[in-house]
Amino acid sequence: MKASDLNVMTLHELNKELVELLHKQFVLRMQMSTQQITNTKLLKATRKDIARIKTVITIKKMHHDK
């Protein structure tokens, strides 16, 4: 997911996407702990996507408050 894609989304859409990614991260962590995951890169990519969304949400909230 690219930051340019996230910039056009509303705060509500970003929060919805964040919840979905947090759930995905939970599932991946459970698969990792039970050694069911085959592609460990997915966990890292999901974590980075979560950080990217949180950054965009923070920026949008800062611009909204001004």
C-alpha positions as CSV (number, residue, x, y, z in Angstrom):
1,M,0.0,0.0,0.0
2,K,1.4,3.4,-1.0
3,A,1.2,6.6,1.0
4,S,-0.3,8.4,-2.1
5,D,-3.2,5.9,-2.1
6,L,-3.7,6.6,1.6
7,N,-3.7,10.4,1.2
8,V,-6.9,10.3,-0.8
9,M,-8.8,8.2,1.7
10,T,-11.0,9.8,4.5
11,L,-10.2,9.3,8.2
12,H,-13.1,6.9,8.4
13,E,-11.7,4.8,5.6
14,L,-8.2,4.9,7.1
15,N,-9.5,3.7,10.5
16,K,-11.4,0.9,8.9
17,E,-8.3,-0.2,6.9
18,L,-6.2,0.1,10.1
19,V,-8.6,-2.3,12.0
20,E,-8.4,-4.8,9.1
21,L,-4.6,-4.7,9.1
22,L,-4.4,-5.1,12.8
23,H,-6.6,-8.2,12.6
24,K,-4.4,-9.5,9.7
25,Q,-1.3,-8.9,11.8
26,F,-2.8,-10.8,14.7
27,V,-3.6,-13.7,12.5
28,L,-0.1,-13.7,11.0
29,R,1.4,-13.6,14.5
30,M,-0.7,-16.6,15.6
31,Q,0.4,-18.5,12.4
32,M,4.0,-17.5,13.2
33,S,3.8,-18.9,16.7
34,T,2.3,-22.2,15.6
35,Q,4.7,-22.3,12.7
36,Q,2.0,-22.4,10.0
37,I,3.2,-19.4,8.1
38,T,5.3,-19.9,5.0
39,N,6.0,-16.3,4.0
40,T,7.4,-14.4,6.9
41,K,7.7,-11.2,4.8
42,L,4.0,-10.7,5.1
43,L,4.3,-9.9,8.8
44,K,6.9,-7.2,8.2
45,A,4.9,-5.7,5.3
46,T,1.8,-5.6,7.3
47,R,3.6,-3.9,10.2
48,K,4.9,-1.3,7.8
49,D,1.5,-0.7,6.3
50,I,0.0,-0.2,9.8
51,A,2.7,2.4,10.5
52,R,2.1,4.1,7.2
53,I,-1.7,4.4,7.9
54,K,-1.1,5.7,11.4
55,T,1.3,8.3,10.1
56,V,-1.3,9.5,7.5
57,I,-4.0,9.6,10.2
58,T,-1.8,11.7,12.4
59,I,-1.0,14.1,9.6
60,K,-4.7,14.4,8.6
61,K,-5.7,15.1,12.2
62,M,-3.0,17.8,12.5
63,H,-4.2,19.5,9.3
64,H,-7.8,19.2,10.5
65,D,-7.1,20.9,13.8
66,K,-5.4,24.0,12.2
